[in-house]
Amino acid sequence: MARSRRDLISIQLDIRVKVPRGFKLSRAVLDQAVRDWAANGVQPEGFQIKIIDWRRGSTRTTPASAGTSQNQARERLRGLLQSGMFTIKLRKG
């Protein structure tokens, strides 16, 4: 069965990390931090992770402006990751 354009899902995360001087942050560490946060709702120490909701050309990360809470969005991400149909793709920002 061919996938239609409607089947595609893209979620953008804002990840901020306090990295000690001299420490290089790997993609594997970021990937695991996102997966752990999605699974249990606890942000790893030194991490701040938010789901970005792009609407009308602006970013929205607060619950009131996005119409849904960060926790609800995180739970949706957790479900996608658990289904195995979704992967995390990191890029330098």
C-alpha positions in Angstrom: 0.0 0.0 0.0 1.5 3.3 -1.0 1.8 6.0 1.6 0.0 9.3 0.8 1.2 12.7 1.7 -1.3 12.7 4.6 0.4 9.8 6.2 3.6 11.9 6.9 4.1 13.3 10.3 6.8 15.8 11.3 7.4 17.0 14.8 10.0 19.6 15.7 11.6 19.7 19.1 13.5 22.6 20.8 16.3 20.9 22.8 18.5 23.0 25.0 21.3 21.4 26.8 23.8 22.6 29.3 27.0 21.0 28.1 30.1 21.2 30.3 33.2 22.7 28.7 35.2 20.2 26.8 32.3 17.7 26.5 31.1 16.8 23.0 27.4 15.9 22.9 26.7 13.0 20.6 23.6 12.3 18.6 23.1 9.1 20.5 22.9 11.0 23.8 20.3 13.4 22.3 18.3 10.6 20.8 18.2 8.7 24.1 17.3 11.9 26.0 14.3 12.5 23.7 13.2 8.9 24.0 13.4 8.9 27.8 11.6 12.2 28.0 8.8 10.9 25.7 8.5 7.7 27.6 8.3 9.0 31.2 7.9 12.8 31.0 11.0 13.6 33.0 13.6 15.7 31.3 17.1 14.5 31.8 19.3 16.7 34.0 20.6 19.7 32.1 18.0 19.3 29.3 15.1 21.4 28.4 12.9 19.8 25.7 9.8 21.3 24.1 7.7 20.4 21.2 7.3 23.3 18.7 3.9 23.9 17.1 4.3 25.8 13.9 1.1 27.8 13.1 0.6 30.9 10.9 4.4 31.4 10.5 5.3 31.5 14.2 6.4 29.0 16.8 4.3 28.2 19.8 5.6 26.2 22.7 3.3 27.3 25.5 0.2 25.3 26.3 -2.3 28.2 26.0 -1.1 29.4 22.6 -0.7 25.9 21.1 -4.2 24.7 22.1 -2.7 21.6 23.7 -0.3 21.1 26.6 3.3 20.1 26.2 2.4 16.9 28.1 -0.3 16.0 25.7 2.0 16.6 22.7 4.7 14.5 24.5 2.3 11.7 25.0 1.4 11.7 21.3 5.1 11.6 20.5 5.6 8.7 22.9 2.8 6.8 21.1 4.4 7.4 17.7 7.8 6.2 19.0 6.3 3.1 20.6 4.5 2.2 17.4 7.9 1.8 15.7 6.6 3.9 12.8 8.5 7.0 13.8 12.2 7.7 14.2 14.2 10.6 15.6 16.2 12.5 13.0 18.6 15.1 14.5 20.2 18.1 12.7 22.5 20.7 13.8 20.8 24.0 14.7 
